Structures are given as C-alpha cells and as structure tokens.
C-alpha cells in the first residue's frame, strides 16, 4: 500500500487588503513533515509506504497570490507526478483558501491532483470546521471530515480518523462519493463555540450518525464568515461506507442540514460583548484577574492584519488605570519594531506605533522602557515554530508588544517566548475573537470588544458582494 500525504493550510480573509505570500507560511517538505501530522502513525501501523510531500501552514490572512498557490501546489504535485502505483492520497487542508484569479484553492488543488492520478484512487481530506466548501468538492474527494472542536484541539485526532478510513477504503477496494448539502447561512466564528449550544447538540448528532450502519463519517462545517466568495456558506457532509449506502448518506445529509438550519437563530456570542470604550471600562472595574479583551475586529486568527491601535490608544489615553497592569499583545508594525530592536533592554524608548494605513491603524506615540525582546511563535500546528520577533515597551502600567509580522498570542508560551509573564497582568488585550484553550482556562473574565477591522463581528454590516443570496443572517 502506497499513500501520498500532504498539508496545505490557509484560511483567507477577503476583507484583509494585504495578500498572503510565500514567506508567510511555515513550510517543511519530505521526511521532515512526517512528525507534523497524526496520519503518519496510522499509515505506519498499516504497513503502508508513505510518500511525504509538503506541510505548509500560515496564520489566517489575506487571499493568496496566484504565485504563492503555485509555489506550494507545484511542490506537492511534482511529488505525485513522480510516483507510480499510488493507492491513496491523504491531505490536511483548511477549506477556506482563496487564491487570486482562481477562487477556491482546495478545489483547484484537488482538480489538479485528479488530472494526474485519475478518478480511481481514493482521496481523504481532513478539513477545518470553518471550511467554505464548494459543492463540487464531493466530486474530487472521497473521505471528508471536519474537526469537532472550537477552539480547535482535535486536529491530530481528526487526522488519524481520516487516515484510518483511507486505509480501510484501500483495503476494501471501495471508493465512495460523499453527500454534501450547502446551507444558506454564514456564522461568525465567535458565535459557534464547541462547548456551547447549538454546537453541543450538533456534535452529538454527528456522533449518532456515525454509529449508523452504512455511514462512515458525518461533518458540519460552520464556514468562514470573513470571506466574500461564491462558496462562502455553512455545509454538511456525510460519507457512506459503500456505494450501496449512497442514498442513505444523501438522506442523512439532508436531515442533518435541516437540523442545523433550524438552529440558525441559536448561534450567539458566548463572551461578554461590548463596544470598545465599554470593554475598557469593564476591564478596569473588574475585581478579578486576568481579564482578557479580544480586539475582535483585528483578529489575526481570523485573517485580520493585526495593525489596529484602537484599544492601545484608549488605554494610553486613560488618566486612571485603577492600578491595573495592562498588556497589549501585539501590534504589527515593522518600522516601530525595527526602532525598538536597535535598543537594549532597559533603555528608554520613544516610538510611534501604528502604520497609518487607515483610521483604525492610526499611530500613537509610545514612550517608556524597552522591557523585553523575544520570539513570535506560530499558529495552531506551528506554535513551536518561531515565525517572527517582538519587542515590548513598558509605558508605566501599559506594556505594548510590537511585532515584525501579524500573529496572535494563543498560548501561554507565546508570552513566555516574548520574554513576558502572563500572570503579571490584570488585563490582556489580544488580537483574537474567542480565546484559545490555554488562555480560556486561566481567564477570569472574557470580553469581546466590537472593534472595527477585517474581522468585524456584526456580519450584517459587512460589505458582502460575491456571496450567494439569500443568506442568513444578511437576509432574514
């Protein structure tokens, strides 16, 4: 049994004006990628010959340039072209990659793979639960399964499951076609957390379906709301165990779609949602620590740029911070970072922070002491990878982390790598929406500030032009 494996993962925010390029990815290829994915252990246990291609992943950001897509796609495709007698292909993709002049990156990649290998080789996909699935993806992939956690903690488990199903499909010499139902709804990521309703009920429904005879996998895809594309929407996918169960899978997909769509009004914010000024007031008056404020409109985990200074300016302008120690992590400003990087720790710093791209990223003078220098760590599967650098300027009660690229502090180690102790702070402002697991576990109060930007939370107010209509909640 010979199996080709690969990963090409990106969530593209079309409201982010800056395109994503080759250098924005964490990239390894060949044998070096094997430890990056959970499927490796499954294929080794099955005695399969594993042909590694690439593992390329990047923080959510603007749409990919066509050259960037071609760079990584061609590396993967070149390996596949050189192989003979392939029995199966296993891929971990996101599902919401948008490419200039192309559209859905995942659909294009699958089409190109099928052009090489034909239609008789099973392809197994692990997809992010925030995938915007083209209705045509079912024509090119045989196994499709989403994560079951938001925030995501089960990627490796899902990788193992999709690998196991691929092994079974190869051994049984059975190739099936998934059933996919697209739902006329888009859901903000912060309104669909995995441990709250209606997601708990939906996940339970998926588990029940997968216990049915004839059903291999059942998945719900929330979709990615900050992508104005023709494929942007929620969807459900049900994969049959064999061709004989194709009608059952279609029936179950339709029932699952109706079940989810009936719950569309139940998707609500879990955190305390406040306007920016109100969020600052609430945090300063809180008698618990740490308090986390999500700069939700500039959420780099959702593809925003990370350049907004709205909350930074608010905190710096306050005369009375109630004795609270505040950390802003982090503002993406290469010029400000370079200025700080020239200084030694303990040295006085006077720097303008904010790139003045728009009103939201208006610069503000930051005066203080250079407190720390450190590494900027990566995202999800790359949290142990250094992807950039940061400098922290302490302005009395406010510490400002300045980064040389856009990213998000999603783990405690992100602070440690930056040279900071997260427990020193009463209030932490993050370029996020929902809090990721480690930070959520220590948070005493989560505040989602309705800040402006590429990940603005009130979807009804965003200038969608390309999505299919009608679409809930834009259309009631």
KOLNU-97895 format. One record per residue (C-alpha): x, y, z. Coordinates in nm, 4 decimals, decimal comma. Example, Ala and Ser with C-alpha at 12.3 -4.5 7.8 and 13.67 -1.06 7.14 Angstrom:
NODE; 1,2300; -0,4500; 0,7800
NODE; 1,3670; -0,1060; 0,7140
end
This chain:
NODE; 0,0000; 0,0000; 0,0000
NODE; 0,1472; 0,3322; -0,1074
NODE; -0,0033; 0,6518; 0,0317
NODE; 0,0857; 1,0107; -0,0572
NODE; 0,0374; 1,2601; 0,2280
NODE; 0,0485; 1,6391; 0,2448
NODE; -0,0773; 1,9521; 0,4129
NODE; -0,1518; 2,2939; 0,2609
NODE; -0,3485; 2,5023; 0,5066
NODE; -0,4722; 2,8580; 0,4864
NODE; -0,7853; 3,0496; 0,5841
NODE; -0,8165; 3,3531; 0,3572
NODE; -0,9880; 3,6721; 0,4701
NODE; -1,1063; 3,8691; 0,1678
NODE; -1,1589; 4,1812; 0,3803
NODE; -0,7857; 4,1904; 0,4579
NODE; -0,6321; 4,4196; 0,1899
NODE; -0,2836; 4,2674; 0,2093
NODE; -0,2229; 3,9480; 0,0048
NODE; -0,0601; 3,6397; 0,1534
NODE; 0,2751; 3,5422; 0,0027
NODE; 0,5183; 3,2513; 0,0144
NODE; 0,7129; 3,3904; 0,3095
NODE; 0,4013; 3,3963; 0,5282
NODE; 0,3986; 3,0162; 0,5532
NODE; 0,5721; 2,7764; 0,7869
NODE; 0,6988; 2,5217; 0,5383
NODE; 0,8696; 2,1838; 0,5522
NODE; 0,8823; 1,9087; 0,2927
NODE; 0,9770; 1,5446; 0,2542
NODE; 1,0548; 1,3334; 0,5593
NODE; 1,0580; 1,6422; 0,7815
NODE; 0,6790; 1,6708; 0,7530
NODE; 0,6031; 1,3243; 0,8923
NODE; 0,6048; 1,4295; 1,2585
NODE; 0,3769; 1,7224; 1,1804
NODE; 0,0682; 1,5131; 1,1103
NODE; -0,1173; 1,2482; 1,3074
NODE; -0,1830; 1,0358; 0,9998
NODE; 0,1780; 0,9128; 0,9892
NODE; 0,1344; 0,6743; 1,2824
NODE; -0,1794; 0,5227; 1,1275
NODE; -0,0159; 0,4559; 0,7932
NODE; 0,2952; 0,3134; 0,9574
NODE; 0,0802; 0,0798; 1,1680
NODE; -0,0902; -0,0382; 0,8491
NODE; 0,2476; -0,1156; 0,6924
NODE; 0,1961; 0,1437; 0,4212
NODE; 0,4716; 0,3039; 0,2198
NODE; 0,4361; 0,6753; 0,2963
NODE; 0,5265; 0,9308; 0,0312
NODE; 0,5546; 1,2723; 0,2022
NODE; 0,5044; 1,5894; 0,0008
NODE; 0,4762; 1,9223; 0,1838
NODE; 0,3462; 2,0705; 0,5055
NODE; 0,2698; 2,4399; 0,4561
NODE; 0,0590; 2,6352; 0,7040
NODE; 0,0073; 3,0033; 0,7700
NODE; -0,1876; 3,2212; 1,0070
NODE; -0,5177; 3,3380; 0,8627
NODE; -0,4568; 3,6443; 0,6472
NODE; -0,5426; 3,7985; 0,3104
NODE; -0,6034; 3,5950; -0,0025
NODE; -0,3107; 3,4089; -0,1567
NODE; -0,1348; 3,5483; -0,4573
NODE; -0,1534; 3,3106; -0,7519
NODE; 0,2253; 3,2719; -0,7422
NODE; 0,2075; 3,1653; -0,3768
NODE; -0,0513; 2,8994; -0,4518
NODE; 0,1541; 2,7769; -0,7466
NODE; 0,4739; 2,7601; -0,5405
NODE; 0,3270; 2,5211; -0,2821
NODE; 0,0821; 2,3376; -0,5083
NODE; 0,3543; 2,2615; -0,7621
NODE; 0,5822; 2,1208; -0,4926
NODE; 0,3084; 1,8794; -0,3926
NODE; 0,2073; 1,7972; -0,7475
NODE; 0,5668; 1,7373; -0,8571
NODE; 0,6000; 1,4609; -0,5970
NODE; 0,2735; 1,2998; -0,7067
NODE; 0,3762; 1,3076; -1,0744
NODE; 0,6937; 1,1142; -0,9983
NODE; 0,5158; 0,8346; -0,8119
NODE; 0,3721; 0,5202; -0,9679
NODE; 0,1138; 0,2783; -0,8308
NODE; -0,0299; 0,5171; -0,5730
NODE; -0,3068; 0,3538; -0,3686
NODE; -0,4385; 0,6604; -0,1883
NODE; -0,3846; 1,0273; -0,1093
NODE; -0,4297; 1,1854; 0,2328
NODE; -0,4393; 1,5648; 0,2721
NODE; -0,4942; 1,8132; 0,5513
NODE; -0,6349; 2,1319; 0,4001
NODE; -0,8284; 2,4180; 0,5523
NODE; -1,1241; 2,4520; 0,3203
NODE; -1,1352; 2,8320; 0,3029
NODE; -0,8255; 2,9119; 0,0989
NODE; -0,8956; 3,1800; -0,1610
NODE; -0,6470; 3,2429; -0,4409
NODE; -0,6210; 3,5439; -0,6706
NODE; -0,7555; 3,4669; -1,0216
NODE; -0,8519; 3,1145; -0,9111
NODE; -1,1016; 3,1163; -0,6262
NODE; -1,1121; 2,8093; -0,4019
NODE; -0,7557; 2,6869; -0,3570
NODE; -0,8675; 2,3493; -0,2251
NODE; -1,0943; 2,2807; -0,5213
NODE; -0,8217; 2,3827; -0,7660
NODE; -0,5653; 2,1615; -0,5931
NODE; -0,7978; 1,8607; -0,5992
NODE; -0,8724; 1,9154; -0,9676
NODE; -0,5011; 1,9232; -1,0464
NODE; -0,4357; 1,6090; -0,8423
NODE; -0,7183; 1,4243; -1,0170
NODE; -0,5768; 1,5314; -1,3527
NODE; -0,2588; 1,3453; -1,2591
NODE; -0,3897; 1,0347; -1,0833
NODE; -0,7351; 0,9896; -1,2353
NODE; -1,0532; 0,9015; -1,0502
NODE; -0,9773; 0,5506; -0,9262
NODE; -0,7553; 0,6471; -0,6323
NODE; -0,9284; 0,7440; -0,3052
NODE; -0,8519; 1,0885; -0,1613
NODE; -0,9085; 1,1545; 0,2089
NODE; -0,9427; 1,5091; 0,3409
NODE; -0,9095; 1,6496; 0,6895
NODE; -1,0700; 1,9938; 0,6833
NODE; -1,1051; 2,2763; 0,9313
NODE; -1,4566; 2,3105; 1,0689
NODE; -1,4532; 2,6679; 0,9307
NODE; -1,4241; 2,5452; 0,5722
NODE; -1,6297; 2,7090; 0,2969
NODE; -1,6892; 2,4006; 0,0862
NODE; -1,7568; 2,4229; -0,2837
NODE; -2,0446; 2,1951; -0,3798
NODE; -1,8053; 2,0367; -0,6296
NODE; -1,5537; 1,9187; -0,3695
NODE; -1,7521; 1,5959; -0,3343
NODE; -1,6669; 1,5151; -0,6965
NODE; -1,2938; 1,5088; -0,6254
NODE; -1,2582; 1,3757; -0,2679
NODE; -1,3922; 1,0509; -0,1231
NODE; -1,3477; 1,0966; 0,2508
NODE; -1,4159; 1,4369; 0,4069
NODE; -1,4231; 1,5044; 0,7794
NODE; -1,4137; 1,8202; 0,9905
NODE; -1,2729; 1,8902; 1,3348
NODE; -1,5113; 1,8537; 1,6271
NODE; -1,3755; 2,1291; 1,8494
NODE; -1,3908; 2,5093; 1,8513
NODE; -1,1350; 2,6350; 1,9502
NODE; -0,9520; 2,3574; 1,7684
NODE; -0,7827; 2,0934; 1,9820
NODE; -0,8565; 1,7754; 1,7849
NODE; -0,6650; 1,8249; 1,4612
NODE; -0,4355; 1,5258; 1,5157
NODE; -0,7272; 1,3081; 1,6231
NODE; -0,9163; 1,4032; 1,3073
NODE; -0,6039; 1,3342; 1,1004
NODE; -0,5841; 0,9854; 1,2491
NODE; -0,9519; 0,9198; 1,1798
NODE; -0,9319; 1,0239; 0,8144
NODE; -0,6129; 0,8198; 0,7719
NODE; -0,7782; 0,5123; 0,9254
NODE; -1,0748; 0,5461; 0,6899
NODE; -0,8416; 0,5775; 0,3925
NODE; -0,6596; 0,2572; 0,4885
NODE; -0,9940; 0,0766; 0,5159
NODE; -1,1101; 0,2120; 0,1811
NODE; -0,7912; 0,0961; 0,0101
NODE; -0,8052; -0,2486; 0,1724
NODE; -1,1726; -0,2931; 0,0811
NODE; -1,1150; -0,1633; -0,2713
NODE; -1,4230; 0,0519; -0,2230
NODE; -1,4400; 0,4115; -0,3475
NODE; -1,7409; 0,6182; -0,2427
NODE; -1,8751; 0,9639; -0,3104
NODE; -1,9714; 1,1963; -0,0229
NODE; -2,3097; 1,3639; 0,0060
NODE; -2,2860; 1,7401; 0,0571
NODE; -2,5608; 1,9877; 0,1408
NODE; -2,4878; 2,3585; 0,1371
NODE; -2,6778; 2,5720; 0,3878
NODE; -2,7838; 2,9331; 0,3120
NODE; -2,6232; 3,0711; 0,6272
NODE; -2,2962; 3,2206; 0,7429
NODE; -2,1970; 3,2031; 1,1074
NODE; -1,9430; 3,4177; 1,2873
NODE; -1,6724; 3,2056; 1,4471
NODE; -1,7291; 3,3644; 1,7867
NODE; -2,0945; 3,2574; 1,7762
NODE; -2,0223; 2,8868; 1,7351
NODE; -1,8041; 2,7620; 2,0201
NODE; -1,7821; 2,3881; 2,0594
NODE; -1,8811; 2,3641; 2,4246
NODE; -2,1976; 2,5749; 2,3912
NODE; -2,5314; 2,5299; 2,2196
NODE; -2,6201; 2,4703; 1,9477
NODE; -2,2781; 2,3196; 1,8699
NODE; -2,3048; 2,0641; 2,1523
NODE; -2,6291; 1,9288; 2,0066
NODE; -2,4893; 1,9325; 1,6533
NODE; -2,1772; 1,7414; 1,7560
NODE; -2,3943; 1,4866; 1,9377
NODE; -2,5992; 1,4467; 1,6213
NODE; -2,2832; 1,3813; 1,4199
NODE; -2,1713; 1,1145; 1,6659
NODE; -2,5107; 0,9439; 1,6440
NODE; -2,4985; 0,9448; 1,2650
NODE; -2,1531; 0,7896; 1,2599
NODE; -2,2892; 0,4995; 1,4672
NODE; -2,5408; 0,4179; 1,1933
NODE; -2,4816; 0,1203; 0,9702
NODE; -2,3701; 0,2480; 0,6310
NODE; -2,2406; 0,5868; 0,7471
NODE; -1,8632; 0,6346; 0,7579
NODE; -1,8401; 0,9997; 0,8650
NODE; -2,0710; 1,2946; 0,9225
NODE; -1,9462; 1,6520; 0,9416
NODE; -2,0784; 2,0007; 0,9971
NODE; -1,8816; 2,2927; 0,8562
NODE; -1,9504; 2,6274; 1,0184
NODE; -1,7918; 2,8065; 0,7245
NODE; -1,5668; 3,1111; 0,7308
NODE; -1,7656; 3,4308; 0,7589
NODE; -1,4967; 3,6827; 0,6592
NODE; -1,4664; 3,5525; 0,3058
NODE; -1,6774; 3,7238; 0,0428
NODE; -1,6703; 3,4419; -0,2131
NODE; -1,9168; 3,2392; -0,4149
NODE; -1,8542; 2,9327; -0,1948
NODE; -1,8929; 3,1044; 0,1434
NODE; -2,1591; 2,9221; 0,3440
NODE; -2,2094; 2,6560; 0,6068
NODE; -2,2428; 2,2979; 0,4860
NODE; -2,2811; 1,9378; 0,5969
NODE; -2,1084; 1,6328; 0,4523
NODE; -2,1991; 1,2675; 0,5035
NODE; -1,9769; 0,9905; 0,3661
NODE; -2,1236; 0,6417; 0,3065
NODE; -1,9344; 0,3230; 0,3931
NODE; -2,0024; 0,1806; 0,0469
NODE; -2,1820; 0,2690; -0,2747
NODE; -2,4806; 0,0691; -0,1571
NODE; -2,5358; 0,3308; 0,1131
NODE; -2,5159; 0,6350; -0,1166
NODE; -2,8893; 0,7070; -0,0927
NODE; -2,8776; 0,6739; 0,2850
NODE; -2,5874; 0,9210; 0,3033
NODE; -2,7777; 1,1713; 0,0894
NODE; -3,0884; 1,1336; 0,3058
NODE; -2,8872; 1,1775; 0,6256
NODE; -2,7095; 1,4823; 0,4828
NODE; -3,0419; 1,6461; 0,4031
NODE; -3,1785; 1,5676; 0,7506
NODE; -2,8602; 1,6981; 0,9118
NODE; -2,8795; 2,0160; 0,7059
NODE; -3,2382; 2,0741; 0,8170
NODE; -3,1412; 2,0043; 1,1793
NODE; -2,8613; 2,2634; 1,1687
NODE; -3,0526; 2,5258; 0,9732
NODE; -3,3407; 2,5087; 1,2202
NODE; -3,0937; 2,6167; 1,4891
NODE; -2,9602; 2,9190; 1,2983
NODE; -3,1034; 3,1689; 1,5495
NODE; -2,9312; 2,9894; 1,8391
NODE; -2,5789; 3,0855; 1,7311
NODE; -2,4895; 3,3642; 1,9736
NODE; -2,1818; 3,5205; 2,1309
NODE; -2,0557; 3,3344; 2,4380
NODE; -1,8289; 3,6073; 2,5757
NODE; -1,9402; 3,9441; 2,7134
NODE; -1,9806; 4,1625; 2,4029
NODE; -1,9189; 4,5349; 2,4453
NODE; -1,8296; 4,8414; 2,2428
NODE; -1,4588; 4,9256; 2,2682
NODE; -1,4903; 5,2026; 2,5280
NODE; -1,7289; 4,9921; 2,7344
NODE; -1,4866; 4,6988; 2,7174
NODE; -1,2042; 4,9114; 2,8574
NODE; -1,4299; 5,0453; 3,1361
NODE; -1,5491; 4,6960; 3,2288
NODE; -1,1958; 4,5564; 3,2423
NODE; -1,0680; 4,8407; 3,4595
NODE; -1,3536; 4,7980; 3,7088
NODE; -1,3250; 4,4192; 3,7271
NODE; -1,2169; 4,2758; 4,0634
NODE; -1,0681; 3,9611; 3,9086
NODE; -0,7561; 3,8863; 3,7047
NODE; -0,6627; 3,8164; 3,4393
NODE; -0,9256; 3,9825; 3,2258
NODE; -0,8892; 3,9183; 2,8530
NODE; -1,0157; 4,1662; 2,5959
NODE; -1,0447; 4,0383; 2,2403
NODE; -0,9694; 4,3032; 1,9786
NODE; -1,2212; 4,1134; 1,7691
NODE; -1,2233; 4,3355; 1,4611
NODE; -0,8471; 4,2891; 1,4235
NODE; -0,8428; 3,9174; 1,4998
NODE; -0,5347; 3,7767; 1,3292
NODE; -0,6544; 3,4191; 1,3872
NODE; -0,9469; 3,5133; 1,1613
NODE; -0,7358; 3,6781; 0,8952
NODE; -0,7175; 4,0404; 1,0088
NODE; -0,3903; 4,2280; 0,9751
NODE; -0,3040; 4,2951; 1,3397
NODE; -0,2247; 4,6632; 1,2821
NODE; -0,5113; 4,8323; 1,4651
NODE; -0,4260; 5,0648; 1,7518
NODE; -0,7823; 5,1399; 1,8653
NODE; -0,7593; 4,9741; 2,2079
NODE; -0,3947; 5,0746; 2,2535
NODE; -0,4892; 5,4398; 2,2109
NODE; -0,7781; 5,4041; 2,4521
NODE; -0,5638; 5,2589; 2,7295
NODE; -0,2807; 5,5088; 2,6776
NODE; -0,5257; 5,7996; 2,6908
NODE; -0,6740; 5,6944; 3,0255
NODE; -0,5557; 5,9051; 3,3159
NODE; -0,6562; 5,6455; 3,5743
NODE; -0,5992; 5,2741; 3,5099
NODE; -0,7197; 5,1814; 3,8608
NODE; -0,3792; 5,0394; 3,9458
NODE; -0,4157; 4,7718; 3,6778
NODE; -0,1258; 4,6331; 3,4767
NODE; -0,2149; 4,6013; 3,1083
NODE; -0,0550; 4,4090; 2,8213
NODE; -0,1376; 4,4764; 2,4547
NODE; -0,0220; 4,1730; 2,2528
NODE; 0,0646; 4,2507; 1,9835
NODE; 0,0656; 4,5380; 1,7339
NODE; 0,2113; 4,4536; 1,3921
NODE; 0,4377; 4,7426; 1,2865
NODE; 0,7699; 4,6573; 1,1225
NODE; 0,9123; 5,0100; 1,1387
NODE; 0,8303; 5,0509; 1,5068
NODE; 0,9739; 4,7073; 1,5766
NODE; 1,2975; 4,7896; 1,3944
NODE; 1,3338; 5,1073; 1,6002
NODE; 1,2876; 4,9161; 1,9236
NODE; 1,5142; 4,6304; 1,8169
NODE; 1,8060; 4,8751; 1,7929
NODE; 1,7757; 4,9482; 2,1638
NODE; 1,8998; 4,7477; 2,4597
NODE; 1,6660; 4,6092; 2,7217
NODE; 1,6260; 4,8721; 2,9948
NODE; 1,6855; 5,1581; 2,7537
NODE; 1,4341; 5,4412; 2,7194
NODE; 1,2269; 5,4173; 2,4013
NODE; 1,0215; 5,6755; 2,2169
NODE; 0,8460; 5,5342; 1,9097
NODE; 0,5317; 5,5866; 1,7054
NODE; 0,3271; 5,2665; 1,6892
NODE; 0,0715; 5,2273; 1,4116
NODE; 0,1267; 5,2165; 1,0356
NODE; -0,1409; 5,4781; 0,9484
NODE; -0,2941; 5,2571; 0,6820
NODE; -0,6372; 5,3792; 0,7901
NODE; -0,8077; 5,5408; 1,0874
NODE; -0,8018; 5,2118; 1,2772
NODE; -0,4230; 5,1828; 1,2500
NODE; -0,3534; 5,5481; 1,3316
NODE; -0,0151; 5,5850; 1,5019
NODE; 0,0277; 5,6781; 1,8645
NODE; 0,3412; 5,7844; 2,0482
NODE; 0,4658; 5,5180; 2,2863
NODE; 0,7183; 5,6306; 2,5453
NODE; 0,8719; 5,4003; 2,8009
NODE; 1,1414; 5,1448; 2,8683
NODE; 1,2274; 4,8510; 2,6466
NODE; 1,1200; 4,5687; 2,8745
NODE; 1,1833; 4,2591; 2,6659
NODE; 1,2822; 4,1121; 2,3322
NODE; 1,1698; 3,7728; 2,2181
NODE; 1,0310; 3,5353; 1,9602
NODE; 0,6917; 3,5439; 1,7948
NODE; 0,5564; 3,1910; 1,7831
NODE; 0,3324; 3,0395; 1,5176
NODE; -0,0296; 2,9324; 1,4937
NODE; -0,2066; 2,6006; 1,5591
NODE; 0,0227; 2,3297; 1,4182
NODE; 0,3146; 2,5711; 1,4281
NODE; 0,3018; 2,7006; 1,7868
NODE; 0,6523; 2,5661; 1,8449
NODE; 0,7861; 2,7452; 1,5364
NODE; 0,9373; 3,0910; 1,5566
NODE; 0,7695; 3,2985; 1,2855
NODE; 0,8877; 3,6465; 1,3825
NODE; 1,0160; 3,8664; 1,6619
NODE; 0,8691; 4,1033; 1,9198
NODE; 0,9804; 4,3889; 2,1407
NODE; 0,7867; 4,5014; 2,4465
NODE; 0,7846; 4,8626; 2,5599
NODE; 0,6665; 4,9279; 2,9146
NODE; 0,4836; 5,2583; 2,9460
NODE; 0,4234; 5,2520; 3,3186
NODE; 0,1117; 5,0434; 3,3647
NODE; 0,0747; 4,9540; 2,9953
NODE; 0,3103; 4,7103; 2,8206
NODE; 0,2940; 4,7282; 2,4407
NODE; 0,4157; 4,4277; 2,2434
NODE; 0,5332; 4,5311; 1,8945
NODE; 0,5770; 4,2588; 1,6323
NODE; 0,7504; 4,2438; 1,2963
NODE; 0,4635; 4,0412; 1,1493
NODE; 0,0966; 3,9850; 1,2153
NODE; 0,0231; 3,6985; 1,4516
NODE; -0,1692; 3,6115; 1,7645
NODE; -0,0715; 3,5123; 2,1162
NODE; -0,2818; 3,1964; 2,1537
NODE; -0,0859; 3,0081; 2,4222
NODE; 0,0904; 3,0919; 2,7466
NODE; 0,4176; 3,0052; 2,5728
NODE; 0,3608; 3,2883; 2,3252
NODE; 0,4057; 3,5257; 2,6190
NODE; 0,6974; 3,3287; 2,7614
NODE; 0,8762; 3,3277; 2,4253
NODE; 0,8246; 3,7040; 2,4073
NODE; 1,0011; 3,7402; 2,7428
NODE; 0,6822; 3,8102; 2,9382
NODE; 0,4985; 3,6513; 3,2305
NODE; 0,1283; 3,6483; 3,1554
NODE; 0,0472; 3,6266; 3,5262
NODE; 0,1957; 3,9728; 3,5816
NODE; -0,1034; 4,1325; 3,4123
NODE; -0,4515; 4,2254; 3,5258
NODE; -0,5735; 4,2948; 3,1727
NODE; -0,4521; 4,1346; 2,8496
NODE; -0,5620; 4,2639; 2,5088
NODE; -0,5318; 4,0071; 2,2295
NODE; -0,5728; 4,0084; 1,8520
NODE; -0,8313; 3,7325; 1,8738
NODE; -1,2020; 3,6578; 1,8764
NODE; -1,2745; 3,3618; 2,1029
NODE; -0,9952; 3,2679; 2,3421
NODE; -0,7898; 2,9604; 2,2674
NODE; -0,7900; 2,6750; 2,5178
NODE; -0,4897; 2,7602; 2,7395
NODE; -0,5867; 3,1232; 2,7814
NODE; -0,9524; 3,0436; 2,8286
NODE; -0,8564; 2,8098; 3,1131
NODE; -0,6888; 3,0893; 3,3127
NODE; -0,9254; 3,3705; 3,2198
NODE; -1,1488; 3,5098; 3,4921
NODE; -1,3417; 3,7341; 3,2524
NODE; -1,3611; 3,7281; 2,8708
NODE; -1,4650; 4,0474; 2,6960
NODE; -1,5199; 4,0615; 2,3221
NODE; -1,4716; 4,4211; 2,2126
NODE; -1,6618; 4,5112; 1,8964
NODE; -1,3667; 4,6828; 1,7360
NODE; -1,3537; 4,7689; 1,3636
NODE; -1,1448; 4,5815; 1,1084
NODE; -1,1303; 4,2882; 0,8685
NODE; -1,2953; 4,0562; 1,1220
NODE; -1,5756; 4,2863; 1,2330
NODE; -1,8235; 4,0726; 1,4209
NODE; -2,1575; 4,2133; 1,3051
NODE; -2,1768; 4,0327; 0,9735
NODE; -2,4910; 4,2138; 0,8631
NODE; -2,2883; 4,5352; 0,8397
NODE; -2,0059; 4,3948; 0,6233
NODE; -1,9994; 4,4859; 0,2504
NODE; -2,0591; 4,1402; 0,1033
NODE; -2,0833; 4,1435; -0,2759
NODE; -1,9993; 3,7946; -0,4045
NODE; -2,1735; 3,5543; -0,1688
NODE; -2,4886; 3,3782; -0,2853
NODE; -2,8151; 3,5303; -0,1719
NODE; -3,0392; 3,4863; 0,0161
NODE; -2,8050; 3,4181; 0,3083
NODE; -2,8873; 3,4228; 0,6793
NODE; -2,8352; 3,6490; 0,8759
NODE; -2,7919; 3,9021; 0,5949
NODE; -3,1347; 3,8032; 0,4715
NODE; -3,3992; 3,7059; 0,7239
end
